[in-house]
Amino acid sequence: MTLEIRPYREEETDAFYRVPSIVFGNYAATLPARTEASLVPPEWSLCAFEDGELATTYAAYPFTIRLNGAPARAAGVTFVGTLPWFRRRGHLRKITEADFRRRYEERAEPIAILTASISGIYHRYGYAVTAFRDRYSIDPRWINFAPSLPKPEGAWREISADDPRVIKDIYRKFADDRNGYIHRAQVMWAAGALGLTPGFGPDMGKGMLAVYEEGGEPQGYVTYSAKYFDSFWDGAGEGQRILVRDIAWLTPSAYRAIWQHLKSFDLAARVQMFAPVDDPAPDVLLDPRELHAQRFDWILGRIIDLERALPLRPYGATGRIVFEVRDAMCPWNDGRWSLEAGPEGAAIARTKESPQLTLDISTLALLMFGTIAPSRAVRIGRAEASPGAPLDLWDAMWRTKHAPYCPDGF
C-alpha cells in the first residue's frame, strides 16, 4: 500500500464530495446539488490517497471567531470522512498531524474548531468539547415572563432577505463581546440565518426575518420558519412548528420582545431553537421546565499553537501562572510555560520554573474558551495543582464574559 497526503485536485472534485456523501448517508441527496455554501477549494483541503484512490477527506475554513470578545483566527475543520473500506488504518491521524504541523510552521490559524458526529473521535487528537448548546421545544402558550421584568415598548417589522444589512449590523454588535461566534461570510448568512440556500442542511422551509426597534433604532432580530410536521418528526404530534434559525439582541427588552413575537403564532404547537448554556430564557420565563431543554455537545476546540493562541483572548484579572502542558501530537506545545495576563493583554514564554498547574492540551482548550475554570479542572481530575496554588486568582483570570457558543454549523 502506498499512502499520499495532499489536497485534492480540480479533476478530483467529484471524488472529494463523494466521500462525505457516503460517510454521512446522504449520497443520492447531496452529491448532485453542491451549492456555493458547501464548496471547498482544493487549497483548503488535505486528503489521504491509498494506492491512488481518495480514501479520506478533510478540509478547513479560514474562520475568524470571537474569543472572549477579541478576534482570533481559527481553522473550521469540516468534510472529514473515510470510506468504510479504508477505515482503521490511521489515515485521519496522519492528515491531522500534517495539517497541524503546516499551520504551526506557516503561522496560520493557531486554533482549530469543528462539529462532530461522534465527538470521541477527536479527543484522540487533543480536542475537547469547548461549547455545548441547549435545544428548546416549548408550546408558545407557556411563553410568559416574570412580572418584575419591564415590558418591551418597541415595534416589529419584517424585512427582506434580499437586503439583510440591518440584521447583519445587529449581529456584529451582539457578537462583539461574545465567545465562539464566527465572523460570518455571505455564504454562511445565506446557508444559515437567512435560509436562502436550498439543500444545505435540514429542510426548514422558507425563512422569515423580523427586526425589533425601540425609538426607531434596531435592537434585536429573529429569523425563523413556520412549517407543518407529521407526528413522526419528534413525537409531539402533528402541527405547526416555529423553527428559529437565529436570534440576536442588544437589550434585555429586545430579548423579551423576541419571545413575545414567537408567542404570537397561535397555530404553532412548538417553538424550537438552539441556545447557549447561559441563555437568559430559564431565568426569565415563568415556567422554564416548559422549555424541555436538552443539552448537547457542540463545538470541539483544539489549540494548535499555544504560544500564539493564549495571548489572543482578554483575561478577566491580572495574574501569573506557570503551567506544564502535555501534547504528544504537537510537540512544540509540550513543556513548561509562564503566562502573565490581564484585561490589557497577555505574554507567554517558556520557563524552567516548577509548574503550578499540570494539564493536557485538551484541558488547556477548556480553560482558554472559558468552558470550565481551573479550580474545576483540578477538582474533576483534568489538571493537577501544586500545594497552595492560587486557584481563586486563576479562576478570575480565565473567566469569560459569556459561555462559549457558536450559533452556526459548518
Contacts in CASP RR format, 6 or more apart in sequence:
PFRMAT RR
TARGET T0000
AUTHOR 0000-0000-0000
METHOD contacts of the structure
MODEL  1
MTLEIRPYREEETDAFYRVPSIVFGNYAATLPARTEASLVPPEWSLCAFE
DGELATTYAAYPFTIRLNGAPARAAGVTFVGTLPWFRRRGHLRKITEADF
RRRYEERAEPIAILTASISGIYHRYGYAVTAFRDRYSIDPRWINFAPSLP
KPEGAWREISADDPRVIKDIYRKFADDRNGYIHRAQVMWAAGALGLTPGF
GPDMGKGMLAVYEEGGEPQGYVTYSAKYFDSFWDGAGEGQRILVRDIAWL
TPSAYRAIWQHLKSFDLAARVQMFAPVDDPAPDVLLDPRELHAQRFDWIL
GRIIDLERALPLRPYGATGRIVFEVRDAMCPWNDGRWSLEAGPEGAAIAR
TKESPQLTLDISTLALLMFGTIAPSRAVRIGRAEASPGAPLDLWDAMWRT
KHAPYCPDGF
1 50 0 8 1.000
1 51 0 8 1.000
2 50 0 8 1.000
2 51 0 8 1.000
2 52 0 8 1.000
3 48 0 8 1.000
3 49 0 8 1.000
3 50 0 8 1.000
3 91 0 8 1.000
3 94 0 8 1.000
4 48 0 8 1.000
4 49 0 8 1.000
4 52 0 8 1.000
5 46 0 8 1.000
5 47 0 8 1.000
5 48 0 8 1.000
5 49 0 8 1.000
5 94 0 8 1.000
5 95 0 8 1.000
5 98 0 8 1.000
6 46 0 8 1.000
6 47 0 8 1.000
6 49 0 8 1.000
7 42 0 8 1.000
7 43 0 8 1.000
7 44 0 8 1.000
7 45 0 8 1.000
7 46 0 8 1.000
7 47 0 8 1.000
8 15 0 8 1.000
8 16 0 8 1.000
8 42 0 8 1.000
8 45 0 8 1.000
8 47 0 8 1.000
8 54 0 8 1.000
8 57 0 8 1.000
9 42 0 8 1.000
10 42 0 8 1.000
12 54 0 8 1.000
14 31 0 8 1.000
15 54 0 8 1.000
16 40 0 8 1.000
16 45 0 8 1.000
16 47 0 8 1.000
16 54 0 8 1.000
16 57 0 8 1.000
16 79 0 8 1.000
17 30 0 8 1.000
17 31 0 8 1.000
17 34 0 8 1.000
18 27 0 8 1.000
18 31 0 8 1.000
18 54 0 8 1.000
19 54 0 8 1.000
19 55 0 8 1.000
19 56 0 8 1.000
19 57 0 8 1.000
19 81 0 8 1.000
19 82 0 8 1.000
19 83 0 8 1.000
20 57 0 8 1.000
20 79 0 8 1.000
20 80 0 8 1.000
20 81 0 8 1.000
21 27 0 8 1.000
21 30 0 8 1.000
21 31 0 8 1.000
22 83 0 8 1.000
22 84 0 8 1.000
23 81 0 8 1.000
23 82 0 8 1.000
23 83 0 8 1.000
23 84 0 8 1.000
24 117 0 8 1.000
30 38 0 8 1.000
30 199 0 8 1.000
33 199 0 8 1.000
35 191 0 8 1.000
35 197 0 8 1.000
35 198 0 8 1.000
35 199 0 8 1.000
35 200 0 8 1.000
36 187 0 8 1.000
36 190 0 8 1.000
36 197 0 8 1.000
37 187 0 8 1.000
37 188 0 8 1.000
37 190 0 8 1.000
37 191 0 8 1.000
37 197 0 8 1.000
37 200 0 8 1.000
38 191 0 8 1.000
38 200 0 8 1.000
40 59 0 8 1.000
40 61 0 8 1.000
40 78 0 8 1.000
40 79 0 8 1.000
44 59 0 8 1.000
44 60 0 8 1.000
44 61 0 8 1.000
44 62 0 8 1.000
45 57 0 8 1.000
45 58 0 8 1.000
45 59 0 8 1.000
45 79 0 8 1.000
46 58 0 8 1.000
46 59 0 8 1.000
46 95 0 8 1.000
46 98 0 8 1.000
46 99 0 8 1.000
47 54 0 8 1.000
47 55 0 8 1.000
47 56 0 8 1.000
47 57 0 8 1.000
47 58 0 8 1.000
47 95 0 8 1.000
48 54 0 8 1.000
48 55 0 8 1.000
48 56 0 8 1.000
48 58 0 8 1.000
48 82 0 8 1.000
48 86 0 8 1.000
48 91 0 8 1.000
48 92 0 8 1.000
48 94 0 8 1.000
48 95 0 8 1.000
49 55 0 8 1.000
50 86 0 8 1.000
50 89 0 8 1.000
50 91 0 8 1.000
55 82 0 8 1.000
55 83 0 8 1.000
55 86 0 8 1.000
55 89 0 8 1.000
55 91 0 8 1.000
56 80 0 8 1.000
56 81 0 8 1.000
56 82 0 8 1.000
56 83 0 8 1.000
56 86 0 8 1.000
56 91 0 8 1.000
56 92 0 8 1.000
56 95 0 8 1.000
57 79 0 8 1.000
57 80 0 8 1.000
57 81 0 8 1.000
57 82 0 8 1.000
58 77 0 8 1.000
58 79 0 8 1.000
58 80 0 8 1.000
58 81 0 8 1.000
58 92 0 8 1.000
58 95 0 8 1.000
58 96 0 8 1.000
58 99 0 8 1.000
59 77 0 8 1.000
59 78 0 8 1.000
59 79 0 8 1.000
59 80 0 8 1.000
60 75 0 8 1.000
60 76 0 8 1.000
60 77 0 8 1.000
60 78 0 8 1.000
60 99 0 8 1.000
60 109 0 8 1.000
60 112 0 8 1.000
61 75 0 8 1.000
61 76 0 8 1.000
61 78 0 8 1.000
61 410 0 8 1.000
62 73 0 8 1.000
62 75 0 8 1.000
62 76 0 8 1.000
62 109 0 8 1.000
63 73 0 8 1.000
63 74 0 8 1.000
63 75 0 8 1.000
63 76 0 8 1.000
63 109 0 8 1.000
63 113 0 8 1.000
63 182 0 8 1.000
63 183 0 8 1.000
63 410 0 8 1.000
64 71 0 8 1.000
64 72 0 8 1.000
64 73 0 8 1.000
64 74 0 8 1.000
64 182 0 8 1.000
64 183 0 8 1.000
65 71 0 8 1.000
65 72 0 8 1.000
65 74 0 8 1.000
65 111 0 8 1.000
65 113 0 8 1.000
65 180 0 8 1.000
65 181 0 8 1.000
65 182 0 8 1.000
65 183 0 8 1.000
65 406 0 8 1.000
66 72 0 8 1.000
66 175 0 8 1.000
66 176 0 8 1.000
66 177 0 8 1.000
66 178 0 8 1.000
66 179 0 8 1.000
66 180 0 8 1.000
66 181 0 8 1.000
66 183 0 8 1.000
67 111 0 8 1.000
67 179 0 8 1.000
67 180 0 8 1.000
67 312 0 8 1.000
67 313 0 8 1.000
67 368 0 8 1.000
67 369 0 8 1.000
68 179 0 8 1.000
68 313 0 8 1.000
68 314 0 8 1.000
68 315 0 8 1.000
68 370 0 8 1.000
68 400 0 8 1.000
68 401 0 8 1.000
68 402 0 8 1.000
69 176 0 8 1.000
69 177 0 8 1.000
69 178 0 8 1.000
69 179 0 8 1.000
69 313 0 8 1.000
69 314 0 8 1.000
69 401 0 8 1.000
70 312 0 8 1.000
70 313 0 8 1.000
70 314 0 8 1.000
71 183 0 8 1.000
71 312 0 8 1.000
72 110 0 8 1.000
72 111 0 8 1.000
72 309 0 8 1.000
72 312 0 8 1.000
72 313 0 8 1.000
73 108 0 8 1.000
73 109 0 8 1.000
73 110 0 8 1.000
73 111 0 8 1.000
74 109 0 8 1.000
74 111 0 8 1.000
74 112 0 8 1.000
74 113 0 8 1.000
75 99 0 8 1.000
75 103 0 8 1.000
75 108 0 8 1.000
75 109 0 8 1.000
75 111 0 8 1.000
75 112 0 8 1.000
75 113 0 8 1.000
75 304 0 8 1.000
76 112 0 8 1.000
76 113 0 8 1.000
76 114 0 8 1.000
76 410 0 8 1.000
77 112 0 8 1.000
77 113 0 8 1.000
77 114 0 8 1.000
78 114 0 8 1.000
78 410 0 8 1.000
80 92 0 8 1.000
80 114 0 8 1.000
81 92 0 8 1.000
82 91 0 8 1.000
82 92 0 8 1.000
92 121 0 8 1.000
93 124 0 8 1.000
93 125 0 8 1.000
96 125 0 8 1.000
96 329 0 8 1.000
97 329 0 8 1.000
100 112 0 8 1.000
100 304 0 8 1.000
100 329 0 8 1.000
100 330 0 8 1.000
101 330 0 8 1.000
102 108 0 8 1.000
103 109 0 8 1.000
103 110 0 8 1.000
103 112 0 8 1.000
103 304 0 8 1.000
103 305 0 8 1.000
104 110 0 8 1.000
104 304 0 8 1.000
104 305 0 8 1.000
104 330 0 8 1.000
104 332 0 8 1.000
107 305 0 8 1.000
107 308 0 8 1.000
109 304 0 8 1.000
110 303 0 8 1.000
110 304 0 8 1.000
110 305 0 8 1.000
110 306 0 8 1.000
110 308 0 8 1.000
110 309 0 8 1.000
110 312 0 8 1.000
111 301 0 8 1.000
111 302 0 8 1.000
111 303 0 8 1.000
111 304 0 8 1.000
111 309 0 8 1.000
111 312 0 8 1.000
112 127 0 8 1.000
112 301 0 8 1.000
112 302 0 8 1.000
112 304 0 8 1.000
113 130 0 8 1.000
113 180 0 8 1.000
113 299 0 8 1.000
113 300 0 8 1.000
113 301 0 8 1.000
113 302 0 8 1.000
113 406 0 8 1.000
114 122 0 8 1.000
114 127 0 8 1.000
114 299 0 8 1.000
114 300 0 8 1.000
114 301 0 8 1.000
115 298 0 8 1.000
115 299 0 8 1.000
115 300 0 8 1.000
115 409 0 8 1.000
115 410 0 8 1.000
116 122 0 8 1.000
116 297 0 8 1.000
116 300 0 8 1.000
119 127 0 8 1.000
119 129 0 8 1.000
119 297 0 8 1.000
119 300 0 8 1.000
122 300 0 8 1.000
122 302 0 8 1.000
123 362 0 8 1.000
125 302 0 8 1.000
125 329 0 8 1.000
126 302 0 8 1.000
126 327 0 8 1.000
126 329 0 8 1.000
126 360 0 8 1.000
126 361 0 8 1.000
126 362 0 8 1.000
126 365 0 8 1.000
127 300 0 8 1.000
127 301 0 8 1.000
127 302 0 8 1.000
127 362 0 8 1.000
127 365 0 8 1.000
128 300 0 8 1.000
128 301 0 8 1.000
128 302 0 8 1.000
128 362 0 8 1.000
128 363 0 8 1.000
128 365 0 8 1.000
128 366 0 8 1.000
128 371 0 8 1.000
129 297 0 8 1.000
129 298 0 8 1.000
129 299 0 8 1.000
129 300 0 8 1.000
129 301 0 8 1.000
129 371 0 8 1.000
130 299 0 8 1.000
130 300 0 8 1.000
130 301 0 8 1.000
130 365 0 8 1.000
130 366 0 8 1.000
130 369 0 8 1.000
130 370 0 8 1.000
130 371 0 8 1.000
130 404 0 8 1.000
131 180 0 8 1.000
131 276 0 8 1.000
131 298 0 8 1.000
131 299 0 8 1.000
131 369 0 8 1.000
131 371 0 8 1.000
131 403 0 8 1.000
131 404 0 8 1.000
131 405 0 8 1.000
131 406 0 8 1.000
132 277 0 8 1.000
132 295 0 8 1.000
132 296 0 8 1.000
132 297 0 8 1.000
132 298 0 8 1.000
133 274 0 8 1.000
133 275 0 8 1.000
133 276 0 8 1.000
133 277 0 8 1.000
133 295 0 8 1.000
133 296 0 8 1.000
133 298 0 8 1.000
133 405 0 8 1.000
134 274 0 8 1.000
134 275 0 8 1.000
134 276 0 8 1.000
134 277 0 8 1.000
134 279 0 8 1.000
134 291 0 8 1.000
134 293 0 8 1.000
134 294 0 8 1.000
134 295 0 8 1.000
134 296 0 8 1.000
135 272 0 8 1.000
135 273 0 8 1.000
135 274 0 8 1.000
135 275 0 8 1.000
135 293 0 8 1.000
135 294 0 8 1.000
135 295 0 8 1.000
135 296 0 8 1.000
136 271 0 8 1.000
136 272 0 8 1.000
136 273 0 8 1.000
136 274 0 8 1.000
136 275 0 8 1.000
136 281 0 8 1.000
136 291 0 8 1.000
136 292 0 8 1.000
136 293 0 8 1.000
137 234 0 8 1.000
137 236 0 8 1.000
137 270 0 8 1.000
137 271 0 8 1.000
137 272 0 8 1.000
137 291 0 8 1.000
137 292 0 8 1.000
138 270 0 8 1.000
138 271 0 8 1.000
138 272 0 8 1.000
138 290 0 8 1.000
138 291 0 8 1.000
138 292 0 8 1.000
139 269 0 8 1.000
139 270 0 8 1.000
139 271 0 8 1.000
139 290 0 8 1.000
140 242 0 8 1.000
140 262 0 8 1.000
140 263 0 8 1.000
140 264 0 8 1.000
140 265 0 8 1.000
140 266 0 8 1.000
140 268 0 8 1.000
140 270 0 8 1.000
140 271 0 8 1.000
141 263 0 8 1.000
142 285 0 8 1.000
142 287 0 8 1.000
142 290 0 8 1.000
143 259 0 8 1.000
143 260 0 8 1.000
143 262 0 8 1.000
143 263 0 8 1.000
143 271 0 8 1.000
143 285 0 8 1.000
144 285 0 8 1.000
144 286 0 8 1.000
144 287 0 8 1.000
145 256 0 8 1.000
145 259 0 8 1.000
145 284 0 8 1.000
145 285 0 8 1.000
145 286 0 8 1.000
146 284 0 8 1.000
146 285 0 8 1.000
146 286 0 8 1.000
149 252 0 8 1.000
149 256 0 8 1.000
149 284 0 8 1.000
150 252 0 8 1.000
150 253 0 8 1.000
151 253 0 8 1.000
151 256 0 8 1.000
152 212 0 8 1.000
152 214 0 8 1.000
152 253 0 8 1.000
152 254 0 8 1.000
152 256 0 8 1.000
152 257 0 8 1.000
152 260 0 8 1.000
153 214 0 8 1.000
153 253 0 8 1.000
154 212 0 8 1.000
154 213 0 8 1.000
154 214 0 8 1.000
154 215 0 8 1.000
154 253 0 8 1.000
154 257 0 8 1.000
155 212 0 8 1.000
155 213 0 8 1.000
156 210 0 8 1.000
156 211 0 8 1.000
156 212 0 8 1.000
156 213 0 8 1.000
156 257 0 8 1.000
156 261 0 8 1.000
157 210 0 8 1.000
157 211 0 8 1.000
157 213 0 8 1.000
158 208 0 8 1.000
158 209 0 8 1.000
158 210 0 8 1.000
158 211 0 8 1.000
159 166 0 8 1.000
159 167 0 8 1.000
159 209 0 8 1.000
159 210 0 8 1.000
159 211 0 8 1.000
160 209 0 8 1.000
161 194 0 8 1.000
161 195 0 8 1.000
161 196 0 8 1.000
161 207 0 8 1.000
161 209 0 8 1.000
164 189 0 8 1.000
164 194 0 8 1.000
164 209 0 8 1.000
166 211 0 8 1.000
166 218 0 8 1.000
166 221 0 8 1.000
167 193 0 8 1.000
167 209 0 8 1.000
167 211 0 8 1.000
167 218 0 8 1.000
167 220 0 8 1.000
167 221 0 8 1.000
167 223 0 8 1.000
167 248 0 8 1.000
168 184 0 8 1.000
168 189 0 8 1.000
169 218 0 8 1.000
170 211 0 8 1.000
170 218 0 8 1.000
170 219 0 8 1.000
170 220 0 8 1.000
170 221 0 8 1.000
170 248 0 8 1.000
170 250 0 8 1.000
171 184 0 8 1.000
171 193 0 8 1.000
171 221 0 8 1.000
171 246 0 8 1.000
171 248 0 8 1.000
173 250 0 8 1.000
174 220 0 8 1.000
174 248 0 8 1.000
174 249 0 8 1.000
174 250 0 8 1.000
175 181 0 8 1.000
175 183 0 8 1.000
175 248 0 8 1.000
177 401 0 8 1.000
177 402 0 8 1.000
178 402 0 8 1.000
178 405 0 8 1.000
179 369 0 8 1.000
179 370 0 8 1.000
179 400 0 8 1.000
179 401 0 8 1.000
179 402 0 8 1.000
179 403 0 8 1.000
179 404 0 8 1.000
179 405 0 8 1.000
180 299 0 8 1.000
180 369 0 8 1.000
180 404 0 8 1.000
180 405 0 8 1.000
180 406 0 8 1.000
181 405 0 8 1.000
181 406 0 8 1.000
181 407 0 8 1.000
182 188 0 8 1.000
182 406 0 8 1.000
182 408 0 8 1.000
182 410 0 8 1.000
184 193 0 8 1.000
184 408 0 8 1.000
187 197 0 8 1.000
188 408 0 8 1.000
188 410 0 8 1.000
189 196 0 8 1.000
190 196 0 8 1.000
190 197 0 8 1.000
191 197 0 8 1.000
191 200 0 8 1.000
191 201 0 8 1.000
192 200 0 8 1.000
192 245 0 8 1.000
192 246 0 8 1.000
192 408 0 8 1.000
192 409 0 8 1.000
193 223 0 8 1.000
193 245 0 8 1.000
193 246 0 8 1.000
193 407 0 8 1.000
194 207 0 8 1.000
194 209 0 8 1.000
194 223 0 8 1.000
194 245 0 8 1.000
195 204 0 8 1.000
195 205 0 8 1.000
195 206 0 8 1.000
195 207 0 8 1.000
195 223 0 8 1.000
195 225 0 8 1.000
195 245 0 8 1.000
204 225 0 8 1.000
204 227 0 8 1.000
204 243 0 8 1.000
204 245 0 8 1.000
205 225 0 8 1.000
205 227 0 8 1.000
205 243 0 8 1.000
206 225 0 8 1.000
207 223 0 8 1.000
207 224 0 8 1.000
207 225 0 8 1.000
207 245 0 8 1.000
208 223 0 8 1.000
208 224 0 8 1.000
208 225 0 8 1.000
208 226 0 8 1.000
209 221 0 8 1.000
209 222 0 8 1.000
209 223 0 8 1.000
210 221 0 8 1.000
210 222 0 8 1.000
210 223 0 8 1.000
210 224 0 8 1.000
210 261 0 8 1.000
211 218 0 8 1.000
211 220 0 8 1.000
211 221 0 8 1.000
212 218 0 8 1.000
212 219 0 8 1.000
212 220 0 8 1.000
212 221 0 8 1.000
212 222 0 8 1.000
212 249 0 8 1.000
212 254 0 8 1.000
212 257 0 8 1.000
212 258 0 8 1.000
212 261 0 8 1.000
213 219 0 8 1.000
214 251 0 8 1.000
214 253 0 8 1.000
214 254 0 8 1.000
219 249 0 8 1.000
219 250 0 8 1.000
219 251 0 8 1.000
219 253 0 8 1.000
219 254 0 8 1.000
219 257 0 8 1.000
220 247 0 8 1.000
220 248 0 8 1.000
220 249 0 8 1.000
220 250 0 8 1.000
220 251 0 8 1.000
220 254 0 8 1.000
220 257 0 8 1.000
220 258 0 8 1.000
221 246 0 8 1.000
221 247 0 8 1.000
221 248 0 8 1.000
221 258 0 8 1.000
222 244 0 8 1.000
222 246 0 8 1.000
222 247 0 8 1.000
222 258 0 8 1.000
222 261 0 8 1.000
222 262 0 8 1.000
223 244 0 8 1.000
223 245 0 8 1.000
223 246 0 8 1.000
223 247 0 8 1.000
224 242 0 8 1.000
224 243 0 8 1.000
224 244 0 8 1.000
224 245 0 8 1.000
224 262 0 8 1.000
225 242 0 8 1.000
225 243 0 8 1.000
225 245 0 8 1.000
226 240 0 8 1.000
226 241 0 8 1.000
226 242 0 8 1.000
226 243 0 8 1.000
226 265 0 8 1.000
226 268 0 8 1.000
227 240 0 8 1.000
227 241 0 8 1.000
227 243 0 8 1.000
228 238 0 8 1.000
228 239 0 8 1.000
228 240 0 8 1.000
228 241 0 8 1.000
229 237 0 8 1.000
229 238 0 8 1.000
229 239 0 8 1.000
229 240 0 8 1.000
229 241 0 8 1.000
230 237 0 8 1.000
230 238 0 8 1.000
231 237 0 8 1.000
231 238 0 8 1.000
233 241 0 8 1.000
234 270 0 8 1.000
236 269 0 8 1.000
236 270 0 8 1.000
237 269 0 8 1.000
238 269 0 8 1.000
239 267 0 8 1.000
239 268 0 8 1.000
239 269 0 8 1.000
240 265 0 8 1.000
240 267 0 8 1.000
240 268 0 8 1.000
240 269 0 8 1.000
241 268 0 8 1.000
241 269 0 8 1.000
241 270 0 8 1.000
241 271 0 8 1.000
241 272 0 8 1.000
242 262 0 8 1.000
242 265 0 8 1.000
242 268 0 8 1.000
242 270 0 8 1.000
242 271 0 8 1.000
242 272 0 8 1.000
243 272 0 8 1.000
243 273 0 8 1.000
244 262 0 8 1.000
244 271 0 8 1.000
244 272 0 8 1.000
244 273 0 8 1.000
244 274 0 8 1.000
246 407 0 8 1.000
247 258 0 8 1.000
247 273 0 8 1.000
249 255 0 8 1.000
249 257 0 8 1.000
249 258 0 8 1.000
252 280 0 8 1.000
255 280 0 8 1.000
255 284 0 8 1.000
256 284 0 8 1.000
259 281 0 8 1.000
259 285 0 8 1.000
262 271 0 8 1.000
263 271 0 8 1.000
265 271 0 8 1.000
274 407 0 8 1.000
275 281 0 8 1.000
276 402 0 8 1.000
276 403 0 8 1.000
276 404 0 8 1.000
276 405 0 8 1.000
277 295 0 8 1.000
277 403 0 8 1.000
277 405 0 8 1.000
278 402 0 8 1.000
278 403 0 8 1.000
278 405 0 8 1.000
281 288 0 8 1.000
281 291 0 8 1.000
282 288 0 8 1.000
282 291 0 8 1.000
282 293 0 8 1.000
285 291 0 8 1.000
298 405 0 8 1.000
298 406 0 8 1.000
299 404 0 8 1.000
299 405 0 8 1.000
299 406 0 8 1.000
301 365 0 8 1.000
301 369 0 8 1.000
302 361 0 8 1.000
302 362 0 8 1.000
302 365 0 8 1.000
303 309 0 8 1.000
303 310 0 8 1.000
303 333 0 8 1.000
303 361 0 8 1.000
303 364 0 8 1.000
303 365 0 8 1.000
303 368 0 8 1.000
304 330 0 8 1.000
305 330 0 8 1.000
305 332 0 8 1.000
305 333 0 8 1.000
306 325 0 8 1.000
306 333 0 8 1.000
306 337 0 8 1.000
306 348 0 8 1.000
306 361 0 8 1.000
306 364 0 8 1.000
307 332 0 8 1.000
307 333 0 8 1.000
307 337 0 8 1.000
307 348 0 8 1.000
309 368 0 8 1.000
310 339 0 8 1.000
310 341 0 8 1.000
310 346 0 8 1.000
310 348 0 8 1.000
310 368 0 8 1.000
311 341 0 8 1.000
311 345 0 8 1.000
311 346 0 8 1.000
311 347 0 8 1.000
311 348 0 8 1.000
313 346 0 8 1.000
313 368 0 8 1.000
313 400 0 8 1.000
314 342 0 8 1.000
314 343 0 8 1.000
314 345 0 8 1.000
315 341 0 8 1.000
315 342 0 8 1.000
315 343 0 8 1.000
315 345 0 8 1.000
315 346 0 8 1.000
315 397 0 8 1.000
315 398 0 8 1.000
316 342 0 8 1.000
316 343 0 8 1.000
316 396 0 8 1.000
316 397 0 8 1.000
316 398 0 8 1.000
316 399 0 8 1.000
317 342 0 8 1.000
317 343 0 8 1.000
317 393 0 8 1.000
317 396 0 8 1.000
317 397 0 8 1.000
317 399 0 8 1.000
318 341 0 8 1.000
318 342 0 8 1.000
318 343 0 8 1.000
318 397 0 8 1.000
319 340 0 8 1.000
319 341 0 8 1.000
319 342 0 8 1.000
319 393 0 8 1.000
319 397 0 8 1.000
320 338 0 8 1.000
320 339 0 8 1.000
320 340 0 8 1.000
320 341 0 8 1.000
321 338 0 8 1.000
321 339 0 8 1.000
321 356 0 8 1.000
321 357 0 8 1.000
321 394 0 8 1.000
321 397 0 8 1.000
322 336 0 8 1.000
322 337 0 8 1.000
322 338 0 8 1.000
322 339 0 8 1.000
322 351 0 8 1.000
322 353 0 8 1.000
322 354 0 8 1.000
322 355 0 8 1.000
322 356 0 8 1.000
322 357 0 8 1.000
323 336 0 8 1.000
323 337 0 8 1.000
323 339 0 8 1.000
323 355 0 8 1.000
323 356 0 8 1.000
323 357 0 8 1.000
323 358 0 8 1.000
323 359 0 8 1.000
323 364 0 8 1.000
324 335 0 8 1.000
324 336 0 8 1.000
324 337 0 8 1.000
324 355 0 8 1.000
324 357 0 8 1.000
324 358 0 8 1.000
324 359 0 8 1.000
325 333 0 8 1.000
325 334 0 8 1.000
325 335 0 8 1.000
325 337 0 8 1.000
325 359 0 8 1.000
325 360 0 8 1.000
325 361 0 8 1.000
325 364 0 8 1.000
326 334 0 8 1.000
326 335 0 8 1.000
326 358 0 8 1.000
326 359 0 8 1.000
326 360 0 8 1.000
326 361 0 8 1.000
327 333 0 8 1.000
327 334 0 8 1.000
327 360 0 8 1.000
327 361 0 8 1.000
328 334 0 8 1.000
329 361 0 8 1.000
330 361 0 8 1.000
333 361 0 8 1.000
335 350 0 8 1.000
336 350 0 8 1.000
336 351 0 8 1.000
336 352 0 8 1.000
336 353 0 8 1.000
336 355 0 8 1.000
337 348 0 8 1.000
337 349 0 8 1.000
337 350 0 8 1.000
337 351 0 8 1.000
338 348 0 8 1.000
338 349 0 8 1.000
338 350 0 8 1.000
338 351 0 8 1.000
338 353 0 8 1.000
339 346 0 8 1.000
339 347 0 8 1.000
339 348 0 8 1.000
340 346 0 8 1.000
340 347 0 8 1.000
340 348 0 8 1.000
341 347 0 8 1.000
341 397 0 8 1.000
342 397 0 8 1.000
354 386 0 8 1.000
355 386 0 8 1.000
356 385 0 8 1.000
356 386 0 8 1.000
356 389 0 8 1.000
357 374 0 8 1.000
357 378 0 8 1.000
357 383 0 8 1.000
357 384 0 8 1.000
357 385 0 8 1.000
357 386 0 8 1.000
357 389 0 8 1.000
357 394 0 8 1.000
358 383 0 8 1.000
358 384 0 8 1.000
358 385 0 8 1.000
359 367 0 8 1.000
359 377 0 8 1.000
359 382 0 8 1.000
359 383 0 8 1.000
359 384 0 8 1.000
360 382 0 8 1.000
363 377 0 8 1.000
363 382 0 8 1.000
363 383 0 8 1.000
365 371 0 8 1.000
366 372 0 8 1.000
366 377 0 8 1.000
366 382 0 8 1.000
367 373 0 8 1.000
367 374 0 8 1.000
367 377 0 8 1.000
367 398 0 8 1.000
368 398 0 8 1.000
369 400 0 8 1.000
369 404 0 8 1.000
370 398 0 8 1.000
370 399 0 8 1.000
370 400 0 8 1.000
370 403 0 8 1.000
370 404 0 8 1.000
371 403 0 8 1.000
371 404 0 8 1.000
372 380 0 8 1.000
372 382 0 8 1.000
373 394 0 8 1.000
373 395 0 8 1.000
373 398 0 8 1.000
373 399 0 8 1.000
374 383 0 8 1.000
374 385 0 8 1.000
374 391 0 8 1.000
374 394 0 8 1.000
374 395 0 8 1.000
374 398 0 8 1.000
375 391 0 8 1.000
375 392 0 8 1.000
375 394 0 8 1.000
375 395 0 8 1.000
377 383 0 8 1.000
378 384 0 8 1.000
378 385 0 8 1.000
378 389 0 8 1.000
378 391 0 8 1.000
385 391 0 8 1.000
END
